[in-house]
Amino acid sequence: MKFTVDWLKNHLDTKFNNNQIIDKLTNIGLEVESFESSTSELDTFIVAKIINAKTHPNADRLKLCDVDVGSDKTIEVVCGAPNAKNGLLTVYAPPGSIIPKNQMKLSVSKIRGVTSYGMLCSESELLLSNESDGIIELKNNKYANKIGEKYFKNTSEKVIDLSITPNRPDCLGVRGIARDLSAAGAGKLKINKKTNLKYRGNQNINVTIKKEKAQGCTIFGSCLIKNVTNKESPKWLKDKILSLGQKPISAIVDITNYVMFDLNRPLHAYDADKIDNEIIVRSSSKGESFEALDNKKYILENDMCVISDRSGILGLGGIIGGTRSGTEYSTKNILLESAYFLPRSIRKTSKQLNIDTDAKFRFERGIDPLSIEEGLIKASELIKQICGGEISNLDVKKIENYKKTIINFDPFLFEKTTGFNVENKELIKILEKLGFNVSKNKKILKLTIPSWRPDITQPIDIVEEIVRIKGYEHINTLEPIKTRLKPTLNYYQKLFHFLQRSVASKGYSETVTWSFTDSKINQLFKENDEEIPIVNPISSDLNVLRNSIFPNLLFYLKKNLDRGFKDISLFEIGPAFKGKNPGDQLTVIGAVRAGKVSRLSWNDKERIVDTFDVKKDVIQSLCEAGIDKEHIVIDDKTPSYYHPGKSGGVYQNKNEKVALAYFGEIHPNIIKKLDIKTEGLVIFEICLDYIKELKQKIKDTKSEYKFSDFQKSERDFAFIINKNFKSQELVNIIKSVDNKLIKSVRVFDVFEGENIPEGKKSIAVNVTIQSEEKTLNENDLDNVNKLIISSVESKSGAKIRS
Amino acid sequence: MSDIKKIKDDYIDKLNAENNVDKVNNIKSELFGKNGIISNEFKKLGSISVEERKKLASDLNNVKDELQNKISIKIQEIETKEINLKLEKEKIDVTLPERDIEIGKIHPVSQVIDEISSIFSEIGFSVEEGPDVENEYNNFTALNTPDNHPARDMHDTFYLDNNKELLLRTHTSPVQVRTMLKGKPPFKIIAPGRTYRSDSDQTHAPMFHQVEGLHIDKNINMGHLKGCLNYFIKEFFEVDKIKMRFRPSHFPFTEPSAEVDIGYEIKNGKIVIGEGDKWLEILGCGMVHPNVLKNVKVNPSKYQGYAFGIGIDRLGMLKYGINDLRAFFETDYRWLSHFGFDPLDVPSNYRGLSR
């Protein structure tokens, strides 16, 4: 909502200066977006100084000037003026400026092979005089300190731009703003002058509001103004319209707009001679159409509120008029409309047709239903003043009477909500100035709500009115209450923070990417999940919710590889969507690692990152988060985007059916499809929701501290075994030989090939054996060894290597 | 006696000249071995008179001690020399680079969420979460923003179905609704998370982060709201003084509503929070609207309280001098390394919010 201070003063007697008004507006909830002069085409012309003028290399009559325009660098301008010389103060017009004399827009151009950025101006070019022999010479004493400043002073009045919240339709007019300011002590609201307008004759175009279920209009007021001379608006009116940031059109249109912004009372003017007999306010039928004043043809749905005559639709009530009955300079007789349209109806229609107008914006928020006559009178008066003519009696048709809203307000609610007290007297004064009618019934205030405040429906609304006018600075700042109702984080929230930092500590940089992604990439990772399209995506390559974190992660990995990074570790923790309903989402860590380990190391051999790098990262992170490594089970069933032979799933224990994590190489087809160029690429993912909450807190899980001081022995075994036999199983077989005696089993060598039969491999393990009760003698150890060998051989089909 | 002395002197000289541990050991057995010179001298003691024996034995013992002492000193001397020589040879260039440090980083958004959670934890708030996909009711209607309300236009919403029933939450406020529907008052929660609006330009991203706050109890008033936010802002920006301004505003789900500005100034091209005469809007808040409380089955005549919503990304930008919001979500490795935080730098009260 834009207006000038002058305009405000038409409604407000105030001693406040501009800054005080600005502060007051902000303090009562009318947020000031800006307070500045409306921009002018002359703003671009600035005071400049020629630092150095030398002859153009290709033209003797031209000069090449280095010009100081107040910024860090000088600007090079080619100039033909004979008086261009070092040290001259003059006026500079940058590219984009419009030269007043010929209305030409400047652009960067080459003049005889040298680029000129803008130009230096003569008085004639700026329409200051006829002097065109040289560029302007500014006086040193006046302009030496003004280099870089605007040459033309902007004389237009400063415009206040308010951001009006949707609950305050009344402040979409200057009068409403003045009323709020007066309530807050910024002056006195001026009383509207009584009009001595003379009416002549009746409004003889019959108006009918059809009684329909979906009728969106409840009041239709109008008057006829005959024998007008439509013309350009006078300067004062043009200035007002310009200050709103709008273009003046004609006196009649400008007046209706002016009244709308002045009183928040939208009006519409029809060329009465173009109306076919009568006005019918009715609901549209699907398929009806009309040409609107924005020069678009609209095809309507059922139940849109239209103003029509016998020939068809004239306009969409409260939204936009039609071209058929629009006023022109030649218009002689006008019908002026001032109506009330239901916000709900306006909103629905404008949404369906995607139209936004100032009238729509206001009716949608709620126009004062009692302002019908006021609007007609004010506009008629202005039209008569400017365009002449005779005004008919006002005709107001209604299908519903306005009902006052009454609220019984207990002033204690104010103190209870705000924490401070305002005397009843002051409180009543504030409300009365805002237009409330107040009567007292013991402690309760009976309030009649002003007709322009549709937002006020219950006592809490009254509290807000009082506190905002009184000022939020009166609210005390109380010490925070520190009482805690429950622990800050639950198990999964702690897990989230822990794993996040745990993974980062393994060298991965955390990133945050969109929750949506490109369906083309997403489908490579979605497995059996349903695709979740966004109906109105921000762009076609962010058109689905991500089923996995990897589409975005790999997309950005590629970008970083393209930037020239080779060794990259990235992860994200966040949602992966499994369905389109609320809650169909999992919290997942996705991590990628690309490139080499020990690249260009002077002492270590460099190697490509591999599956066991990410396996370590994932297992260590899980262990750090409290999962018992002893119980973790690995298998080789993984989603299809993993390399089928080089990836694994991680289970919290042997009874779990769902893997809580996967790790491994990414499928080569995907690398190819995404065109990722890197030496190695491994990934892992952890699904936090699949981690089973530990039943006990750590304080309850610490068992009695026991250790054995008896001598421990280590034995090495090498088995020849089927190539596909999993080492994890071999280790388990060995451990199960004697869980008490066998303290650890470590695989220290795996190989295939030479001396090993086809389809077999050799696995070497180191077994630590220790008793808690005694030192084992050779005999005991031999027994264990034999048991290990026989168990492994019988359960796995392996053969001990001798 | 002179024999012994001579032996001793000879061997001391010999030992002095020796530089090899093995040879010293040879000398040792030459002297003290089974048939060693000194051993033999001791053997002779049996065949001489008692008086002479006493004297000789004493002399012999002295010589023995002296030689043995000399031998062990000599061995130690040689060994030390050898070790020093060996160490000298083993010297490496310790200025050569260490093995690669694997530096991971925490994203500023995560760090700021942890900072915020830590501050609110201190004054008794617990963390709640809600889904990113919401239904129309929780995101709007329950929050006193019915379908025909113009306030809906302020939220450019991403929809997942044509009936506009399912959407990406436009703010974290639906967590208020979920929390209150599933529990009984009092409530004292914050809810950080992702939020979505379908606009995208220099200062808007289609996804951003908010933290919701909600405190409902029997006598919570606007003074508590002011106190809570004043505490938070001061703690978060880690300044002693903060200029803060409560300004009336409007949100459908709170009444009275306020926007909060903090004072700042630009010094040497950097924003300084808490000083100066410029104002920067950082959050919206207010007393929870009675209609909202009714919608979530809380009796507004018994319970009341406040709610607030803060833009997390914005706070992070202000605190850590990040200019471009879009960069938060572009995964530029250089940016992540520059603005990211060490994973061990966990914000906490006792260790300090930030380093």
Contacts between the chains, C-beta under 8 A, distances in Angstrom:
chain1	res1	chain2	res2	distance
A	26	B	247	6.0
A	27	B	247	6.9
A	27	B	248	7.5
A	28	B	248	6.2
A	29	B	247	7.0
A	29	B	248	3.1
A	29	B	249	6.0
A	29	B	250	7.1
A	31	B	247	7.0
A	31	B	249	7.0
A	31	B	259	7.5
A	165	B	249	6.2
A	165	B	250	3.4
A	166	B	149	7.2
A	166	B	150	4.0
A	166	B	151	4.8
A	166	B	153	7.7
A	166	B	154	7.5
A	166	B	250	6.9
A	167	B	151	7.9
A	167	B	250	4.8
A	167	B	252	8.0
A	168	B	250	7.2
A	343	B	148	6.7
A	344	B	148	4.6
A	347	B	148	5.1
A	347	B	150	7.1
A	348	B	148	7.2
A	364	B	150	5.6
A	365	B	150	5.6
A	416	B	219	7.8
A	416	B	221	6.7
A	416	B	304	7.4
A	417	B	221	5.9
A	417	B	222	6.5
A	417	B	256	7.2
A	417	B	287	5.8
A	417	B	304	6.9
A	418	B	221	6.1
A	418	B	222	4.8
A	418	B	223	7.5
A	418	B	256	7.5
A	419	B	221	3.7
A	419	B	222	5.5
A	419	B	223	3.5
A	419	B	224	7.4
A	420	B	223	7.3
A	458	B	290	7.0
A	460	B	255	4.9
A	460	B	256	7.8
A	460	B	287	7.7
A	460	B	289	6.9
A	460	B	290	5.6
A	461	B	255	6.7
A	463	B	255	7.5
A	463	B	256	6.2
A	464	B	248	7.5
A	464	B	255	5.3
A	464	B	256	3.9
A	464	B	257	7.5
A	467	B	222	7.5
A	467	B	248	7.5
A	467	B	256	5.3
A	468	B	248	3.7
A	468	B	256	6.6
A	472	B	246	4.1
A	472	B	247	6.7
A	472	B	248	6.2
A	472	B	258	6.2
A	473	B	246	7.4
A	475	B	222	4.8
A	475	B	223	5.7
A	475	B	226	5.4
A	475	B	246	6.7
A	476	B	223	4.1
A	476	B	226	7.0
A	476	B	227	7.8
A	477	B	223	6.7
A	477	B	226	4.7
A	477	B	227	5.0
A	477	B	230	5.3
A	478	B	223	4.1
A	478	B	224	5.1
A	478	B	226	7.0
A	478	B	227	3.9
A	479	B	227	5.7
A	479	B	231	8.0
A	480	B	123	4.3
A	480	B	224	7.5
A	480	B	227	5.4
A	480	B	228	5.1
A	480	B	231	4.8
A	481	B	123	7.2
A	481	B	124	7.0
A	481	B	224	6.7
A	482	B	122	7.3
A	482	B	123	5.1
A	482	B	124	5.1
A	483	B	124	5.0
A	483	B	188	7.6
A	484	B	124	3.8
A	484	B	126	7.4
A	484	B	188	7.7
A	485	B	124	6.8
A	485	B	126	6.7
A	485	B	186	6.3
A	485	B	187	7.7
A	485	B	188	5.2
A	486	B	126	5.0
A	487	B	126	6.3
A	488	B	117	6.7
A	488	B	120	7.9
A	488	B	121	4.1
A	488	B	125	7.1
A	488	B	126	5.0
A	488	B	127	5.9
A	489	B	117	7.6
A	489	B	126	7.4
A	489	B	127	5.6
A	490	B	127	7.9
A	493	B	127	5.6
A	493	B	129	7.4
A	497	B	114	6.7
A	500	B	106	7.0
A	500	B	110	6.3
A	501	B	106	6.6
A	501	B	343	4.3
A	501	B	344	7.5
A	501	B	346	6.7
A	502	B	343	7.6
A	503	B	104	7.2
A	504	B	104	3.8
A	504	B	105	6.3
A	504	B	106	5.3
A	504	B	343	3.8
A	505	B	104	5.9
A	505	B	343	4.3
A	505	B	344	6.9
A	506	B	102	6.6
A	506	B	104	6.2
A	507	B	102	2.9
A	507	B	103	6.4
A	507	B	104	4.8
A	508	B	104	4.6
A	509	B	104	5.6
A	509	B	105	4.5
A	509	B	333	6.8
A	509	B	336	4.5
A	509	B	337	6.6
A	509	B	340	6.0
A	510	B	104	7.3
A	510	B	105	6.2
A	510	B	106	5.3
A	510	B	107	4.2
A	510	B	110	6.1
A	510	B	336	7.3
A	510	B	340	6.8
A	511	B	107	6.2
A	511	B	331	4.4
A	511	B	336	6.1
A	512	B	107	5.2
A	512	B	109	5.4
A	512	B	110	7.5
A	512	B	328	6.4
A	512	B	329	5.9
A	513	B	329	6.1
A	513	B	331	6.1
A	514	B	206	6.9
A	514	B	207	5.3
A	514	B	329	6.3
A	515	B	132	5.9
A	515	B	168	7.3
A	515	B	194	6.1
A	515	B	196	7.2
A	515	B	207	6.0
A	516	B	158	8.0
A	516	B	206	7.7
A	516	B	207	7.8
A	532	B	160	6.4
A	533	B	160	7.5
A	534	B	158	5.3
A	534	B	159	7.2
A	534	B	160	6.4
A	534	B	168	7.6
A	535	B	158	7.7
A	535	B	159	4.3
A	535	B	160	6.4
A	535	B	161	6.6
A	535	B	162	6.1
A	536	B	158	6.3
A	536	B	159	6.0
A	536	B	198	6.0
A	537	B	158	7.4
A	538	B	158	7.8
A	538	B	198	5.6
A	538	B	199	8.0
A	538	B	200	5.3
A	538	B	206	4.5
A	542	B	206	7.3
A	545	B	133	7.5
A	545	B	160	7.6
A	545	B	168	8.0
A	552	B	331	7.9
A	556	B	330	7.5
A	556	B	331	3.5
A	559	B	331	7.0
A	559	B	332	7.8
A	560	B	331	7.0
A	560	B	332	7.2
A	560	B	333	4.6
A	563	B	332	7.5
A	563	B	333	7.0
A	563	B	334	7.7
A	565	B	333	5.3
A	568	B	333	6.2
A	569	B	102	7.4
A	569	B	104	6.8
A	570	B	331	6.9
A	570	B	333	7.7
A	570	B	336	7.9
A	571	B	104	8.0
A	573	B	110	7.9
A	574	B	194	7.3
A	575	B	132	5.4
A	575	B	194	7.4
A	577	B	132	7.7
A	577	B	133	7.1
A	580	B	133	6.6
A	580	B	160	5.0
A	580	B	161	7.2
A	580	B	166	5.8
A	581	B	133	6.7
A	581	B	166	7.0
A	582	B	131	4.4
A	582	B	133	5.0
A	582	B	134	5.5
A	582	B	135	5.8
A	582	B	138	7.5
A	582	B	166	7.6
A	583	B	131	4.8
A	583	B	133	7.7
A	584	B	131	7.9
A	584	B	133	7.0
A	585	B	131	5.9
A	585	B	132	6.3
A	585	B	133	6.9
A	597	B	100	7.8
A	598	B	99	7.3
A	598	B	100	6.5
A	599	B	100	7.9
A	601	B	99	7.1
A	601	B	100	7.1
A	602	B	96	6.2
A	602	B	97	6.9
A	603	B	96	7.5
A	603	B	99	7.6
A	604	B	99	6.5
